[in-house]
Amino acid sequence: MNPFDYEVDILPLSAADGGGYTAVAPELPGCRSDGETPQEALDNIYDAIGCWIEAAQEMGRPVPHPRRAAA
């Protein structure tokens, strides 16, 4: 599965949370990352998605198929 096929939500973090942006892959429970800029958060979440998939496969857990197809 390709990490780029998964939906990603990017949201700003408050100053109280350190600022920057958080990125979440809603189809993969617990898969999130962050970055100083939206692009950095996006780059980091794709790495996190790849690690999430790899870990799930190593543990024999199912990996949800992406809801959307790659463009």
C-alpha positions as CSV (number, residue, x, y, z in Angstrom):
1,M,0.0,0.0,0.0
2,N,1.2,3.5,-0.9
3,P,1.3,6.0,2.0
4,F,0.3,8.8,-0.5
5,D,-3.1,7.1,-1.1
6,Y,-4.3,7.8,2.5
7,E,-6.4,10.8,3.4
8,V,-4.5,13.3,5.6
9,D,-5.9,16.2,7.7
10,I,-3.5,19.1,8.6
11,L,-4.5,21.4,11.3
12,P,-2.8,24.3,13.0
13,L,-1.6,23.8,16.6
14,S,-2.2,26.5,19.2
15,A,0.6,28.5,20.7
16,A,-0.1,26.7,23.9
17,D,0.6,23.4,22.1
18,G,3.9,24.8,20.7
19,G,2.6,26.1,17.4
20,G,3.2,24.6,14.0
21,Y,0.9,22.0,12.5
22,T,-0.4,18.5,13.2
23,A,-1.1,16.0,10.5
24,V,-3.5,13.0,11.1
25,A,-4.2,10.0,9.0
26,P,-7.8,9.3,10.1
27,E,-8.0,5.9,8.5
28,L,-5.0,4.6,10.6
29,P,-5.8,4.8,14.3
30,G,-3.1,6.7,16.2
31,C,-1.2,7.7,13.1
32,R,-0.2,11.3,13.5
33,S,2.8,13.6,13.1
34,D,3.6,17.3,13.2
35,G,5.8,20.0,11.7
36,E,6.7,23.7,11.7
37,T,4.9,24.2,8.4
38,P,2.0,22.5,6.7
39,Q,4.4,21.0,4.1
40,E,6.7,19.7,6.9
41,A,3.7,18.1,8.7
42,L,2.6,16.5,5.4
43,D,6.1,15.1,4.7
44,N,6.3,13.8,8.2
45,I,2.8,12.1,8.1
46,Y,3.7,10.2,5.0
47,D,6.7,8.8,6.7
48,A,4.5,8.0,9.8
49,I,2.0,6.3,7.5
50,G,4.7,4.1,6.0
51,C,5.9,3.2,9.5
52,W,2.3,2.5,10.7
53,I,1.7,0.1,7.8
54,E,5.1,-1.7,8.3
55,A,4.5,-2.1,12.0
56,A,0.9,-3.5,11.4
57,Q,2.1,-5.9,8.9
58,E,5.0,-7.1,11.1
59,M,2.4,-7.7,13.9
60,G,0.0,-9.5,11.6
61,R,-2.6,-6.8,12.0
62,P,-4.9,-5.7,9.1
63,V,-4.1,-2.6,7.3
64,P,-7.1,-0.6,6.2
65,H,-7.3,0.1,2.5
66,P,-7.3,3.8,1.6
67,R,-10.8,5.2,1.0
68,R,-9.6,7.3,-2.0
69,A,-7.6,6.2,-5.0
70,A,-4.4,7.9,-5.9
71,A,-4.6,10.6,-8.6
